[in-house]
Amino acid sequence: MNILIFGPPGSGKSTHSHRIVERYGLTYISSGDLIRREIERGTPIGKEMEAYLSRGELIPDTIVNTLIISKLRRQRENFILDGYPRTPEQVLALESYLYDHGIRLDLALEIFIDLETSVERISGRRICPNCGAVYHVKYNPPKKPGICDVCGSELIQRRDDRREVVERRYRIYTKNMEPIIKFYRNKGIYVRVDGDGSVEEVWKRIQPLLDYIRARETYLKLP
């Protein structure tokens, strides 16, 4: 089972990707994780990508395509791609690679939320720079405001979590995803799930889709 999963900032796609990985045994490939790894290492390409993110802009396609395709070469089947592709150029690169290697996508899943929900979820997030613990001022506040429960460090708001940056990221996402959604809808594999509500509520909308795909693939492999 090979899946694309995408959604606006704060949609919960990473959370549900990990649930999918645990339940269905897929390999998780996240463009965000690959990008953050380069940024944390302080490589020249990482510094360049960090500058784009701090302005709420998309990283150039050539950079993202290289990161993702190199990962796919090591994991040809049973994967979930989180946050990729995000532009028509990335779709072309991905589809070309999949076609050349005989790999089929089973589902393009979008978890959708509106702009205000996106801003609320992302701009309220706080990070501990010391131990990496994540909080939210409304949904998961620390016991002492602004202080990490785990190590006592002062919490910070990432630059790309500021309201103005989230709004810009949301609008860029919506604009760029329109042709991508149309493409995968025409292929018959696109499904939009309402991302409003608790994690459990959204999961109950996602799980039946994946159970159906898994059952279908099992049936098709029967002698």
N, C-alpha and C positions, 0 to 999 in steps of 0.2 A: 504494500500500500504506500503510494507516494502522494504527498499532500503539500499544497501551498496554503499558508494561513497568513492573512493580513488584516489590517484594521487601522483606524486613526490612532493617534497617540492616546494612551490610557484605555484602550479597548479591552485589555486583558489577554491579548493574543499570546504573549509569552507564558502567562500563567496556565492557560489552557493547552498550549503546546506541550508543556511539561507533563500535564495530566495525560495527554494523548500518548506521549512517549512511554510513560509508566504503564498504561493500560494495554497498549497495542504493540509495544516493543520496537518502536521506530527510533531512528537516529535523529537527533535534534540538530539542525543547522540554522544558526541565527546570524543574519547579516550584522545585527547590532553587537552581538558577542564578538564576532570577528573584528569589527571596527574598534570596539573598546579595547580589545587585546593589543592592537597596534598602537592605540593612543597611550595605554598604560606602559607599554614598552618604550615609549618616547622616540619611536622611529621617525624619520623624515616624513614618511607617508602618514604616520599617525598624527603628527603635528598639523599636517595639512588638513586632514579630515576633521580634527578637533576645531579648527578655525571655521570650517563650514557649519558644523553642528552648533557652535556658539552663536552663529547668526541665524540659526533656524533654517538653513539652506540644505538642499540635498547634496550629498557627495557625488562627484562626477561618476558617470556610468562605467567608464573604463576601469576605475579603481575597484568599484563594487563587483563588477563582473569577474575580475581577476580573482578576488577573494573567494567568491562563491564557487566558481567553476573549479578552482583548484581543490576545494573541499569535496565537491561532487565526484571528482576523479577517484577519491578514496572511498566514497560511499555511493554506489551506483543504484541501490535499491533500498526500499523500506526506510524512507526519510520523510521528515517534515521540514519544509523551508519556511522560516519565520521572517517576515518583513522583506521578502524578495520574490519576484521582481516588483519594482515600484515605478518604473518608467517604460514606455514602449521599447526603448533601446535595450533595456534589460530583458524584456520579454523575448526580443529577437535573439539575444545571446543565449538565453536559457533554452528556448525552443530549438534552436540550432544544435546545441549540445545534446539535448535529449533525443532529438531525431537521429543524429549521427551515431548514438550509442544504443538505440532501440529501447529507450526508457519511456514509459507512459505515466502521465499524471492521472490520478484518480479523482482528485477533488481540489478545487480552488475555493477555500472557505474564507469569507469575510465576516469578522465580528464588528458590527457597526454601532457607533454611538454618535450623538450629536455634538456640536461644538462646545456647548456649555458644560456638558458632562465631561468631555475631554479636558477642558481647562481646569475644572474642579479637581479631577483625579490627579492630574500631573502637577499643577502649580502648588498643590498642598503637600507634595512629597518632600520629605527631608531625609538626608543621608548622613550617616556617621562617617567622616573621612578617615577615622582610625580603624574601626573593625568592619565597616561595610553594612551595618544594620540599617534597615530601611523603615521609615515611619511615614505616617500621614497625619496632618494636623487635625483632620476630622475623623477618618476611619480607623487609624491606628496610631494615636498620639502616644508619645513617651510619658512616663509617670511624672516627670518634671519637665515642663515646657522648655524645648530647645536643647535638652540634655539627653544623651544616649543612655538607655537603661542598662546596657551591657557593660560599657567601659567608662561612662561618665564624660565622654568627649562632647564638645559643642557641635550640634547638628548644623548642617549647611543645606542650602538649596542650590542644586546644580544650575549653571547658567542656562542650559537648554530646557530647564523646568519653569522658567519665568513665564508669566501669563502671555506677554507679548510674543515670546518665542513660540509658545505652544499654539497660539492662534495662527501664527504664520505657518507652522508645521502642518496644522490641520488643513489649512487652505491649499497648501502645496500638495498634500496627500490627496485631497478631494479632486483637484484639477488633474493630477497625474494618473489617478486610478481610473478615471472615467473610460478611456480607451482600453485599459487593461481588463476591466470588468466586462466590457463589451466583447473583447476577444475570447475570454474564457466562458462567457455566457454562450457565445456562438459555438464553442466546442462542447457545450453541454455538461460542463463540470463545475460551473460556478454556483455557489449557494451563499446567500446572505443570512446571517443569524443576528437577531437582536441582542446587543451586548449590554443593554440596560438591566440592572438588577444585581443580585449577589452572584458570587462565583458559582455557587451551587445551582442557582436558577439558570444561568447561562449554560452551564455544563449539561443540564438536562435537555437543552435544545441541540447541543452538539453531539452528544453520545449516540442517539439513534441513527444519525447520518453515518457515523463511522462503523457502527455495528452492521448496518445494511451493506456498506462497501465490503467489509471483511467477510460477511456471509456470501455475498455475490462472488468474490474472488475465490473463496473456498469451493463454491458450487462449480465454477468454471474449470477448476483444476481436477474435479472428480473424473475418474476414467469412464 
